[in-house]
Amino acid sequence: MIEVQQLTRRFGPIVAVDRISFNVQKGDILGFLGPNGAGKSTAMKMLACFLSPDSGTATVCGYDIIRQSLQVRRSIGYLAENAPLYPEMTVAGFLHFVCDARGLKGAVRREAIERIVPLCSIQNVYHQTIDTLSKGYKRRVGLAQALIHNPPVLILDEPTDGLDPNQKHEVRQLILKMAKEKAIIISTHILEEVEQICTRAIIIARGRILVDSTPQKLQQDYRGTLEEVFRKITLGKKTA
Amino acid sequence: MNGFWAVFKRELKAYFSTPVAYVFLVIFLFFAGYLPFREGFFELRQADLNLFFQILPLLFIFMVPSTAMRLWAEERRTGSIELLLTLPITVPQAVLGKFFAAWAFLAIALVLTFPLPAAVFYLGEPDPGLIIAGYLASFLMAGGFLAIGSFFSALTKNQVVSFILSVAACGILVYAGMPSTLEYLSDMLPDSVLSVIESLSIQIHYDSLRRGVIAAADAAYFLILIAAWIYASMFVVEERKAS
């Protein structure tokens, strides 16, 4: 459902994403791993049609990210890195705004909100101003925003960042529950997360894909924990 | 259209769910009421709003950029632009939604100056046509300033910088057409250049519109001014959204 071919993006002299290619099928949960500044977020921003690539192409659900950006954005749920929201709005007002933008009206909207609010455990803060929420709640409101239209493709940039261990567990269960119906890409620094939920793992450093494999296979091939594998691959430039 | 209405509704509500709207309205209405009286509203002994409409451009030079400065600068500073533009909302829809919401807000501010015309109607028999023309001209001028403000807000992440740049741009457009400026420039520039400056300035078009001469050329001036700056805003937002 996601096909990426030779996607490249530069910022001035820095090549943030360097000719990456991969595919994601329905049912896959792809874990994007890599050190900070490796190009994970840039790649995700391009798939979410926020950044335009310098070269290469990608399609989401058959739509081209450059020429059919609106259709792509309709079929994606995207959670950006710091889950930016509008601080002066209430959670209710914010979700209604997202429904407005996504054209969810009447009964469909009511159903969507009734489904998503308990799913993301935000019923306690539903009428609160976003400004007053803790980081964990803000993140879950961001997640609710990404899931509200039940999209076939999910792109989540560090979805469990800033959550406590219980909340992390809940979000992982939530992602697992939805996985059968969707193609999901998540980026994360937490390696145990990859082991627990991802069906595939891509390790990316300095803008290039170093490994495209499964968490289990990685551990077998490199004979070690995922953390050791990660260090070997991203630091020991030529060991892979 | 979904995208446009979603942005329009959100923006208009945002004015009233923050102190912005109330601070703006109080200050605007205070000066809109105070300045005409200080300039001799009673001494003129004329039942019209000429003084009020004469003062409005000066007030708008400061008040409109203060409404416009947050439009894009804030969105980019907090990063919410990434949320906005990864929803199925196109850049033109977002720019227009924000622009029309701010314009609607300024229209509300103008409507709230109703005690002034009410007082004039109570005191004498003013020409209602002139008052309507005056409000229409002010509304169009507000739109022009707002489009300029929208452009400068898209240019920078810093609201203060965006405010200062748009005040300067609006000020130049107004003052270029003032008789005193034109007289001063007439010593240095040939008449042909002078008439170009005069016809590019907001002042002359605003004056002729509010005097009840609804000329297509004057209305077109404002519409072209708005369209050009809004188009430029779209271009800048598209170019700089992620930087």
Interface residues (C-beta under 8 A of the other chain):
Chain A: K45 A48 C49 F50 L51 L70 R73 R74 I76 Y78 A80 N82 P84 L85 Y86 P87 E88 M89 G93 F97 V98 D100 A101 R102 G103 Q145
Chain B: N2 G3 W5 A6 V7 K9 R10 K13 A14 S17 T18 T78 G79 S80 I81 E82 L83 L85 T86 L87 P88 I89 T90 K241 A242
